[in-house]
Amino acid sequence: MKAKPFNIGGKAIQRAAMLRDRQFAQINAAENIRLDLPYSEDLKHGKVCEFNAAKATEGTYRESLTTYAVGYRSSVNFEQHLESIAPAVPVADRFDYKTFFNTEAFYSELSDDLRSPGADFKSVEYKSEEVTAKTLNRGLMIAVDYDQVKGLADWETVYTGMLTSRLLLNKVRRGLAVLVAAGTNTAKTWDTTAGKNPDGDVRDEIRAAHTAAGVRPNRVAYGPTAWSLRQSSHEAQDNAGGYAAAARDEAALARYLAIEQVLISEARYSTSTSTKTEVLANLVLMYNAITGATTEDPSNIKGFWSPCENGQKLQVHRWDVGPKKYCLAVEHYELIKITSPIGIRKFTVS
């Protein structure tokens, strides 16, 4: 008689499904968060608006500005941040990817591979969900009055750089937001009292995540506040371990934790003229991400992108809206997704 696939029990499956649905609701809310300003026809000089793709034509495309935008680097290397947070995966506009709840990959019983005479081998099952998706067209535009820029030969590259930086910051925020939503949270107090070991806390949490997921987290991202609290806590420990830990930079800490990378996310954003907010602040994220990933590997997060009409990641447009008013826009296609929430860990540090 043919053996049945392994079943962990109806109630357990129902509980797992309920937790899964709740978790995915939180993740979906973070994935669909809106960060950009709504599009407006009120084209005042210097006003940044969401780019209306209907404005883009073959005649508005600017190759030289696109080349500049593709190679642009701001004071914070957002491209490096993005590759650490949500590694780029090139795809077509419409594509399929797999999400993993990979418990089956680690099932093991000491005798489950033993075949009795005359019987079939035990049937096992490995499940993943294939999702059909499409990358989203995102972009920003800015209106420029000729009298404000006349005599400035490089005004187009200046504004291209500003828009590119803002688009990349938005993408960094979206990537961190979905990881924060998916992470299993633990509150930690990293203060100057004796006996604190922030690096040991992260090491232990990585081990626990490895046990839960079967795949070890290979990256850790610290908010600036969390990193500062970590350093202060280690510096206050009057022992050799504290001194050694306080001296670790990102590379040394990655070696200590036996992971691929440690990132201190220095990105900040503002919603007013006076307030600057740390994107990650007092949080620490532990997760698995793979540079050069595919649509099918079991990493936690991916930054899917598809090329613009010019075949590149970014495309720049410029057109006239009057005798003395111009518009400049930068667009791209992307979709950041949590492809497996298992094993994502988060510390909220005080």
N, C-alpha and C positions, 0 to 999 in steps of 0.2 A: 504494500500500500504506500502511496506517495505521501511523504511527510508534509505537514502544513508549515507555512512560514511562521517564524517566531512571533508571538503576540504578547505584548506586555500587560494586557488586561484592559477591559473596556473602561473602567473608572479612571485608570491612570491615563488612558488616551484622552478621555474627555477633559480631565484636569489640564493636561498638557495643551490641548486645543484651546481651552479658555484662556490660559496664560499667553499662548501664542497670539490669539486674536487681540488681546489687550495690548500686548507689546507692539504688534504691528500697527495698531491704531495710533499709538504714540509716535512710532517711527514715521508713519505716513503723514501725520500732522507736521512733523519736523521737515520731511522731504518737500512738502508743499508750502512751506513758509514763504511769505512774500516779503522781500527786502527792498525792492526797487520802488521808485516813485511812479505813480500812474502817469500814463502818457497824457500830454496836454498840448493844445495848439497855441498856448500862450507863450510864444517863442521870444522871451526876453533874453538880452545878452547875458551869457554865463549861466543860464538856467539849465540844469541837467534834467532830462526827461527820459522816460522809458522809450526805447526805439520802436517805432511803428514800422514793421517790415514792409508794409505797403509802399513806404517811401523809397525803398531800395530798388534800383534798376541797374541794368548793365552800365548805363551812362554815369551812375553815381559812384561806381567802384573806383577806388584809388589804390593802385598796386604799391606805390612807394610808401604810402602811409601804412598799408597793411604789413609790409615788410618790417617797418619800424615797430608796429604794434606787436607783431609776433615775437620780436626780439627784445621787447621792452622789459626793463627791470626797475622796480621802484625801490625806495629805501628799505622796505621790508620785502624780502624775496618771496612773494606770494606763490610763485611757481614751485619753489622748493617746498613751501608749506603744503601745497596741494598734492604734490607727489608723495609727501609723508602721510597726509591725512586720507586722501582718496585717490590712489594712483590711477593714472590715465589709462583707459581701455578704449582703443579706437573701434568704432562700430559703424554700420550703415545707419541711415536716418531711422529706419524701423528695424528692430532686431529682437532676438530672443536671448534671454539669459536665465541662469539657474539659481534658485535660492535653495539653501541647504538647512535642514534640521537633521544633522548627520549622526544621530544616535546609532543607526544601523551599521555604520562603518566600523564601529568598535565592539559590536556584539562578539562574545567569545564564550563558549562552553567547552570544557575539557574533552568531551566526547561527541560534540555535535557534528564532527566531520567523519564519524565512524559509520560505515555502511554495513548493514547486516546482509548475510547471504540471501540473494533473491530480491532484495529491496533496492529502491532507488536511493540516490544520495539525498540528504536533507536539502530542502528548498529554502533558500534565504532570499531576502529582499533588501534592496538599497533604494531609498526614495529621495527624490528631489523634485522641486516644482519648476517647470519651465514657464517663464513669464514673457509675454510679448509686450514690448515697450517701444517708445520712440523718444529720441532726444528732443529737447525743448529749445526753441529759438529764443535766445536772450540777447539783449543789447541795450545800450544807452546812447542818447544823442544830446548835443549841446548846440544852442543857437549863438551865433557870433555876429556882432555888429561891426561893419567894416571900419567905422571911425575909431573903434576901440582897439583895433589891431593893425591899422595901417602903419607901414614902416617896420613891422615885425615880420621878418622873412620866415621865421620858423614857427609862426603861431599854430599852423596845422599840426605839427609834430607835438607841440606843447599840449594842445587839447586832446590829441590822440592818446598821449601818455596818461593824462588825467583820467580819461574814460576807461582805458585799459586797466589802470590800477584799481579803479572802483569796481569794475567787473570782476577782477580777480579777488578783491576783498570780499565781495558778495559771495563768490564761490567758496572761499575759505570758511566764511560764516555758515553757509549751508552744510558743508562737509562736517564741521564740528557739531552743528546742531543735531544732525542725524545720529552721530556717535553718542552724544550726550543723551539723546532720547532713548537709544538702544541699550545703554550701559546699565549694568546692575550696580546700584549705588551703595557705598559704605561711607559713613561719616568718620573722619579722622581728625584728631587734634594733634597738630605738630607745633608744640610750643617749646619753651626753654627749660621745662622741668626735666629732672634726671630720668634716664631710662628710655628716652624717645629714640626711635630708629626709623625715620621715614623711608630710607632706602630698603630696609628690611621689610617694612610694610608692603611696599610695591613688589618686592621679590616674592613674598608669600602669596600675594594676590595673583600674581602671574602663574604661580604653581597651581593655585586653586582653579583659575580659569582654564589652564591646560587640562586638568582633570575633568572639568565640566564639559569642555568642547572636544577634547582629543587633539586639538590643534593649538599649539602654544602661541599666545600673543607675542608678536615680534616687534611691536612698536609701542612707545609710551609718549604721550603728549602732556606737557605741563603748562598750565596757565602761569603768567608771570607772578601772580600772588602766591599760588601754590609753590612755585619754585623758590620764592623768597622765604616763605615759611619753612620749607625744607632746609634751606641753607642755615637759617637762624637756629633751627632746632638742633642741627648737627654741630654747629659752632659752639652751642652751649653745653654740649656733652664733654665733660672734663676727663676724656679717656682717649686711648689711641684710636679706637674705632670711630669716634666722633670727629677727631682731627682728620683722619683719612677720608671719611665720607664728605666732609665739608670742602675738601680740595677737589672732589670729582667734578669735571665738566661733563658735557653731554656725552662725549665719546667714551670717557672713562666709566660713566655710569652705565652706558649701554653694555660695556664689557662686563661690569659687575653683575648686571641683571641677566646676562647671556641672551641679549636680544639684538636685533639688527640696528635699531635707531631710537634715540631719544630726541624729542623736539620740544623746545621752549617756544610756545606760540606767542610771539610779541605783537600780533595783530591787534589793532584797536580801531574802533569805529565811533562815529558821532551821529546823534539824531538831532542835535541842535548845534549852535555855534560855539557853545561853551563847554559841553560835556564830552569827554572822551572815555569810552568804555572798553575794558579788556574783553576780547572775544571769549577767552577761556577762563580768565580770572583765577578763581581758587579751586579749579577742578584739575584732576589728573585722569587721563584716559588710557586704558590698556586694551589693545586690539590687535588683530592680525590683518595686515595689508601687504600686497605683493606688487612690487614694481614689475611691469611686463606681464600683468595678469591677463587672463582670458575671460570670456563670458561664463566659463564653466568651473573655475577653480573655487574651492570652499573658503576663500578669504571673507572677512567681515564686510568690507566696503569697497566700492569701485566708483571711479569717476568716468562714466561713459561719455564719449564725445564723438561727434561726426563732423566731417569737413563742411565748410561753407562752399558756396558755388565756385570759389577760387581754388578749392582743394586744400585749404589751410585751416588751422584752428580758429583764426580770427579773420574778419573781413572789415575793412573801413570804407565808408561811403562819405561823399561830400557833394552837396547840391546847393543851389541858390534858391532862396524863397522871396527874393526881392532885389532891387538894384543895389542895396547896401546891407543885406542880411544873408548870412550863409548858415547852413546846418552841417554838422559833422556827426557821424554815428559809427560805433563799433559794435559788431554783432558776433555771436558764436552759437553753437549748438551743444548742449550738455544735458546730462541726467546723472545725478549723484544718488546711489542706491545702497542701502544696507542689504547685502545678499545673504548674510547669515548672522543673526544676532547672538548666536551662542558664543559665550566666552568673552564678550565685551564687558569690561569692568570699569568702574568709575569711582574715584574718591572725591568727596566734597570736604575740603580741608579748612580747618579753622585754627 
